Amino acid sequence: MNEPAERLQRLLEAAGMAEPAYARLQVSALPRARSAMAHFEFGDPQGVPLLCLHGLSVSGLCFEPLHEELARQGIRAIAPCMLGGIHLDEPTRTLSTLADELIELMDVLGVARFDVLGFSWGTLPQLAIVARVPDRIGRAGLVGPMLPTRFVAPSEIERLKPDVRASLALARHAPALHRGLMGLVGWLPVAALLRQFEDERCSEAERAALAPGGSLRANLAHWIEECRRTGSGFYTRAWQMMLEEPGYALSDLASSPVDLRLYVAENDSVHLPVFADRIAAARCGIDLGAVARARARTSPGWKAANDAADVHRTVFSQGRTHIRMVPGAGRMACMLYLRQALGDLMAPRLSAVPTSTTAQPPTICQVSASPR
């Protein structure tokens, strides 16, 4: 086991985590990147490989509630801990290098072809992977897609939720101050941290899920606690990575064979629907305004979102590019309706393709925490 992998194992032991789900945690050395990555596996170990990429404030553990659903669908979910939880806090990591590490992780695990599902911040490295190895990916579901700021217009930055704009500005101009503030935030009660997810544009379903006793609140609090045990520095690094060179251009998507599915919420003030419009326009080689107009023509008259299986409605479809929207929903739809996005992404199933390479056996260390 290499030195970064040993650091991850020590971090796990120091965190004193007694999660039953941590029996599924693995630490894989990444020789090319001279790094290592901790990752969970959920679902069917022999199933169709699905790379699952988490958002900010949580880790790969957030996919654990989908374990039974993943197993039922015959999916082998590989959920890395990129930022937060058991991860390496490396100031040199960028979106570009993170994408390289995730691709190498799939190599190390012997997975030649896979699908990928990401939400919120996780869609940033996800899009880089789609641009870099399109021939290895069958389907890509981006739930609440985000974009590096170099692909975003200043007017769109101004439409973001105020705390998101403030984090981007501080991470750009005063990263040390941002990191210090995040350290102080780490001492706040979880109930106070959960308030950052509240938004006047959230739907009634989202508000109910975030309320005490709500379906999402308990899980989200649990995941935030997990990340908080291992420090708060990753917050600053995450925002900085949005500001840096991502290592690809949106035009790289134009010739991609990937079945690209963009899941958005109508009233989202963090993952603006226009971000999905930009991705779709670049992919299809058409004007951004044409995508936005197509989406707007489909939206009027919808009823508020509910927890039905068909909660996502198609508002744009061209070739292998689709935008599916949750009407009346805000920023938390990306997590509240993750199960529905998974069901839409993976059904009907991919045609039979080879999923494993004949590479050397992976360098993996199976680890689990001792009970406290």
C-alpha positions as CSV (number, residue, x, y, z in Angstrom):
1,M,0.0,0.0,0.0
2,N,1.4,3.4,-0.9
3,E,1.9,6.3,1.4
4,P,-1.3,8.2,0.5
5,A,-3.4,5.0,1.0
6,E,-1.8,4.6,4.4
7,R,-2.7,8.2,5.3
8,L,-6.3,7.5,4.3
9,Q,-6.4,4.4,6.5
10,R,-4.9,6.4,9.5
11,L,-7.5,9.1,8.9
12,L,-10.3,6.5,9.0
13,E,-9.0,5.1,12.3
14,A,-8.5,8.5,13.8
15,A,-12.0,9.6,12.9
16,G,-13.3,6.7,15.1
17,M,-16.2,5.9,12.7
18,A,-18.3,3.0,13.6
19,E,-20.7,3.2,10.7
20,P,-21.9,-0.3,9.6
21,A,-21.6,1.1,6.0
22,Y,-17.9,1.5,6.5
23,A,-17.5,-2.2,6.2
24,R,-18.0,-1.4,2.5
25,L,-15.3,1.2,2.4
26,Q,-12.2,0.5,0.4
27,V,-9.0,2.4,-0.1
28,S,-7.4,2.1,-3.5
29,A,-3.9,3.3,-4.3
30,L,-3.6,5.4,-7.5
31,P,0.0,4.9,-8.7
32,R,-0.2,7.2,-11.8
33,A,-1.6,10.1,-9.8
34,R,0.7,9.3,-6.8
35,S,-2.4,9.4,-4.7
36,A,-5.2,7.2,-3.2
37,M,-8.9,7.4,-2.9
38,A,-11.4,6.0,-0.4
39,H,-14.6,4.7,-2.0
40,F,-17.7,2.8,-1.0
41,E,-19.4,0.1,-3.0
42,F,-23.2,-0.4,-2.8
43,G,-25.7,-2.5,-4.7
44,D,-24.8,-5.7,-6.6
45,P,-21.1,-6.4,-6.6
46,Q,-21.5,-8.2,-10.0
47,G,-23.8,-5.6,-11.5
48,V,-23.5,-2.9,-14.1
49,P,-20.8,-0.5,-12.9
50,L,-22.1,3.0,-12.0
51,L,-19.7,5.7,-10.8
52,C,-21.5,7.8,-8.2
53,L,-20.2,11.3,-7.5
54,H,-21.4,13.2,-4.4
55,G,-21.9,16.9,-3.8
56,L,-20.3,19.4,-1.4
57,S,-20.8,18.9,2.4
58,V,-21.3,15.1,2.0
59,S,-19.2,12.1,0.9
60,G,-19.7,8.8,-0.9
61,L,-21.6,7.6,2.1
62,C,-24.6,9.6,0.9
63,F,-25.4,6.9,-1.7
64,E,-25.8,4.3,1.1
65,P,-29.6,4.8,1.4
66,L,-29.9,3.7,-2.3
67,H,-28.1,0.3,-1.6
68,E,-31.3,-1.8,-1.8
69,E,-32.5,0.0,-4.9
70,L,-29.1,-0.4,-6.5
71,A,-29.0,-4.1,-5.7
72,R,-32.6,-4.6,-7.0
73,Q,-31.6,-2.9,-10.3
74,G,-28.4,-5.0,-10.6
75,I,-26.1,-2.0,-10.3
76,R,-22.6,-2.0,-8.8
77,A,-22.3,1.5,-7.4
78,I,-18.8,2.9,-6.8
79,A,-19.0,6.0,-4.7
80,P,-15.7,7.8,-4.1
81,C,-15.1,10.2,-1.2
82,M,-13.7,13.2,-3.3
83,L,-14.1,16.0,-0.7
84,G,-15.3,15.5,2.8
85,G,-15.3,12.3,4.8
86,I,-12.3,10.1,4.3
87,H,-10.3,12.0,1.7
88,L,-6.9,13.5,1.1
89,D,-7.0,17.3,1.7
90,E,-4.4,18.2,-1.0
91,P,-4.1,21.9,-2.0
92,T,-2.7,20.9,-5.4
93,R,-5.9,19.0,-6.4
94,T,-7.8,20.6,-9.2
95,L,-10.9,19.6,-11.1
96,S,-8.6,18.4,-13.9
97,T,-6.5,16.2,-11.6
98,L,-9.5,14.9,-9.7
99,A,-11.1,13.8,-13.0
100,D,-7.8,12.0,-13.8
101,E,-7.9,10.3,-10.3
102,L,-11.5,9.1,-10.8
103,I,-10.6,7.6,-14.2
104,E,-7.6,5.9,-12.7
105,L,-9.8,4.6,-9.9
106,M,-12.0,2.8,-12.4
107,D,-8.8,1.4,-14.1
108,V,-7.6,0.1,-10.8
109,L,-10.9,-1.5,-10.1
110,G,-10.8,-3.2,-13.5
111,V,-13.8,-1.4,-14.9
112,A,-13.5,-0.7,-18.6
113,R,-17.0,0.7,-19.3
114,F,-19.4,2.3,-16.9
115,D,-22.3,4.7,-16.3
116,V,-21.9,7.8,-14.1
117,L,-24.3,9.6,-11.8
118,G,-23.4,12.8,-10.1
119,F,-25.2,15.6,-8.3
120,S,-24.5,19.2,-7.5
121,W,-20.7,19.7,-7.0
122,G,-20.1,16.2,-8.1
123,T,-21.2,17.1,-11.6
124,L,-18.1,19.3,-12.0
125,P,-15.5,16.4,-12.2
126,Q,-18.2,14.3,-13.8
127,L,-18.4,16.5,-16.9
128,A,-14.6,16.5,-17.2
129,I,-14.7,12.6,-17.2
130,V,-17.4,12.6,-19.9
131,A,-15.3,14.9,-22.0
132,R,-12.1,12.9,-21.5
133,V,-13.2,9.2,-21.8
134,P,-16.5,9.3,-23.7
135,D,-16.0,5.9,-25.3
136,R,-15.9,4.3,-21.8
137,I,-19.2,5.8,-20.6
138,G,-22.7,4.6,-21.6
139,R,-24.9,7.0,-19.8
140,A,-24.2,10.1,-17.7
141,G,-26.8,11.6,-15.4
142,L,-26.1,15.1,-14.0
143,V,-28.5,15.9,-11.2
144,G,-28.4,19.7,-10.5
145,P,-25.5,20.3,-13.0
146,M,-22.9,22.9,-12.1
147,L,-20.2,24.4,-14.3
148,P,-16.7,25.8,-13.7
149,T,-17.0,29.6,-13.7
150,R,-15.0,30.0,-16.9
151,F,-18.0,28.5,-18.7
152,V,-20.5,30.8,-16.9
153,A,-21.6,34.4,-17.9
154,P,-21.2,37.1,-15.2
155,S,-24.9,37.7,-15.4
156,E,-25.5,34.1,-14.4
157,I,-23.1,34.4,-11.4
158,E,-25.3,37.3,-10.2
159,R,-28.3,35.0,-10.3
160,L,-26.8,32.6,-7.9
161,K,-27.9,32.3,-4.2
162,P,-26.1,35.0,-2.2
163,D,-24.1,32.6,0.0
164,V,-22.8,30.8,-3.1
165,R,-21.7,34.2,-4.7
166,A,-20.0,35.1,-1.4
167,S,-18.1,31.8,-1.2
168,L,-16.9,32.1,-4.8
169,A,-15.7,35.7,-4.2
170,L,-13.9,34.9,-1.0
171,A,-12.3,31.7,-2.4
172,R,-11.0,33.8,-5.3
173,H,-9.8,36.9,-3.5
174,A,-9.2,35.8,0.1
175,P,-8.9,32.0,0.4
176,A,-7.2,32.2,3.8
177,L,-10.1,34.2,5.2
178,H,-12.6,31.7,3.6
179,R,-10.8,28.8,5.1
180,G,-10.8,30.4,8.5
181,L,-14.5,31.2,8.3
182,M,-15.2,27.6,7.3
183,G,-13.3,26.5,10.3
184,L,-15.6,28.5,12.5
185,V,-18.6,27.3,10.7
186,G,-17.5,23.8,11.5
187,W,-18.2,24.5,15.2
188,L,-21.8,25.4,14.5
189,P,-24.5,22.9,15.5
190,V,-25.7,20.8,12.7
191,A,-29.2,22.4,12.9
192,A,-27.5,25.7,12.1
193,L,-25.6,24.2,9.2
194,L,-28.8,22.7,7.7
195,R,-30.2,26.2,7.4
196,Q,-27.8,26.9,4.5
197,F,-29.9,24.5,2.5
198,E,-33.1,26.4,3.0
199,D,-34.2,28.7,0.2
200,E,-37.3,30.7,-0.4
201,R,-37.6,29.1,-3.8
202,C,-37.7,25.5,-2.5
203,S,-41.0,23.7,-3.1
204,E,-43.3,22.5,-0.3
205,A,-42.0,19.0,-0.8
206,E,-38.4,20.2,-0.3
207,R,-39.4,22.3,2.8
208,A,-41.1,19.3,4.3
209,A,-38.1,17.1,3.7
210,L,-35.8,19.6,5.3
211,A,-38.1,20.2,8.3
212,P,-37.4,18.4,11.7
213,G,-38.5,14.8,11.1
214,G,-38.3,15.2,7.4
215,S,-37.1,12.5,5.1
216,L,-34.0,14.3,4.0
217,R,-33.0,16.2,7.1
218,A,-31.9,13.2,9.2
219,N,-29.7,11.8,6.4
220,L,-28.2,15.2,5.5
221,A,-27.4,15.9,9.2
222,H,-25.7,12.5,9.4
223,W,-23.6,13.1,6.4
224,I,-22.6,16.6,7.5
225,E,-21.5,15.2,10.9
226,E,-19.4,12.6,9.0
227,C,-17.6,15.2,7.0
228,R,-17.1,17.5,9.9
229,R,-15.1,14.9,11.8
230,T,-12.3,15.1,9.3
231,G,-12.1,18.9,9.1
232,S,-13.5,21.8,7.1
233,G,-10.7,22.8,4.7
234,F,-12.3,20.9,1.8
235,Y,-15.0,23.7,1.6
236,T,-12.5,26.3,0.4
237,R,-10.7,23.9,-1.9
238,A,-14.1,23.0,-3.5
239,W,-14.9,26.6,-4.3
240,Q,-11.4,27.2,-5.6
241,M,-11.6,24.3,-8.0
242,M,-14.7,25.9,-9.6
243,L,-12.5,28.9,-10.4
244,E,-9.6,27.0,-12.0
245,E,-8.9,25.6,-15.4
246,P,-11.0,22.5,-15.7
247,G,-8.9,20.7,-18.3
248,Y,-11.5,20.5,-21.0
249,A,-13.8,22.7,-23.2
250,L,-17.6,22.4,-23.5
251,S,-17.0,22.0,-27.2
252,D,-15.3,18.6,-26.3
253,L,-18.8,17.3,-25.7
254,A,-20.0,17.8,-29.3
255,S,-18.8,14.5,-30.7
256,S,-19.4,12.5,-27.5
257,P,-21.4,9.3,-27.9
258,V,-22.5,9.4,-24.2
259,D,-26.2,9.4,-23.5
260,L,-26.3,12.6,-21.5
261,R,-29.2,13.3,-19.1
262,L,-29.4,16.6,-17.3
263,Y,-31.8,16.7,-14.3
264,V,-32.7,20.2,-13.2
265,A,-35.2,22.0,-10.9
266,E,-37.3,24.9,-12.3
267,N,-36.5,27.3,-9.4
268,D,-33.0,26.3,-8.5
269,S,-30.8,29.2,-7.4
270,V,-27.6,27.2,-7.0
271,H,-27.7,24.8,-9.9
272,L,-29.2,27.2,-12.4
273,P,-31.2,25.6,-15.2
274,V,-29.2,27.7,-17.7
275,F,-26.1,25.6,-16.7
276,A,-27.9,22.6,-18.2
277,D,-28.8,24.7,-21.2
278,R,-25.2,25.5,-21.8
279,I,-24.1,21.9,-21.7
280,A,-26.9,20.9,-24.0
281,A,-26.2,23.7,-26.5
282,A,-22.5,22.7,-26.6
283,R,-23.3,19.1,-27.0
284,C,-25.8,19.6,-29.8
285,G,-23.9,22.4,-31.5
286,I,-26.8,24.8,-31.3
287,D,-27.5,28.3,-29.9
288,L,-27.9,28.6,-26.1
289,G,-31.0,30.7,-26.6
290,A,-32.6,27.9,-28.6
291,V,-32.3,25.4,-25.7
292,A,-33.5,28.0,-23.2
293,R,-36.6,28.8,-25.4
294,A,-37.4,25.1,-25.9
295,R,-37.2,24.6,-22.1
296,A,-39.3,27.6,-21.4
297,R,-42.0,26.6,-23.9
298,T,-42.5,23.3,-22.1
299,S,-42.6,24.6,-18.6
300,P,-45.8,26.7,-18.2
301,G,-48.8,25.1,-16.6
302,W,-47.0,22.4,-14.7
303,K,-48.2,21.4,-11.3
304,A,-45.9,21.5,-8.2
305,A,-43.5,18.5,-7.9
306,N,-44.3,15.5,-5.8
307,D,-42.7,12.3,-5.0
308,A,-44.1,10.4,-8.0
309,A,-41.8,8.2,-10.1
310,D,-42.3,10.6,-13.1
311,V,-41.3,13.7,-11.1
312,H,-38.8,14.7,-13.9
313,R,-40.5,16.0,-17.0
314,T,-38.6,16.2,-20.4
315,V,-38.2,19.8,-21.5
316,F,-35.5,19.3,-24.1
317,S,-34.4,16.3,-26.2
318,Q,-32.1,16.2,-29.2
319,G,-30.1,13.1,-30.2
320,R,-28.5,11.7,-27.1
321,T,-29.0,14.8,-25.0
322,H,-32.0,15.3,-22.7
323,I,-33.0,17.9,-20.1
324,R,-35.5,16.7,-17.5
325,M,-37.0,19.2,-15.1
326,V,-38.7,19.0,-11.7
327,P,-41.5,21.7,-11.9
328,G,-41.7,24.1,-9.1
329,A,-38.7,22.7,-7.2
330,G,-35.6,24.5,-5.9
331,R,-32.0,23.6,-4.9
332,M,-32.7,20.5,-2.8
333,A,-34.5,18.7,-5.6
334,C,-31.0,17.4,-6.6
335,M,-30.9,15.3,-3.5
336,L,-34.6,14.8,-2.8
337,Y,-35.2,13.2,-6.2
338,L,-32.0,11.4,-6.6
339,R,-33.7,8.0,-6.5
340,Q,-36.0,9.0,-9.3
341,A,-33.1,10.3,-11.4
342,L,-31.3,7.0,-10.8
343,G,-34.4,5.0,-12.0
344,D,-34.7,7.2,-15.1
345,L,-31.0,7.0,-15.9
346,M,-30.7,3.2,-15.6
347,A,-33.9,2.0,-17.2
348,P,-34.1,0.5,-19.8
349,R,-30.8,-1.2,-19.1
350,L,-27.7,-0.8,-21.2
351,S,-27.0,-3.5,-23.9
352,A,-24.5,-6.0,-22.8
353,V,-21.0,-4.6,-22.9
354,P,-17.7,-5.7,-21.3
355,T,-17.4,-4.1,-17.9
356,S,-14.0,-5.3,-16.8
357,T,-10.5,-4.9,-18.1
358,T,-7.7,-7.5,-18.0
359,A,-5.4,-5.2,-16.2
360,Q,-3.2,-6.1,-13.3
361,P,-5.1,-6.9,-10.1
362,P,-6.1,-3.7,-8.3
363,T,-4.1,-2.4,-5.3
364,I,-6.9,-2.2,-2.7
365,C,-6.9,-2.3,1.0
366,Q,-10.2,-3.3,2.6
367,V,-10.6,-1.3,5.8
368,S,-13.2,-0.9,8.4
369,A,-13.4,1.1,11.6
370,S,-13.5,-0.5,15.0
371,P,-16.5,0.3,17.2
372,R,-16.0,3.2,19.5
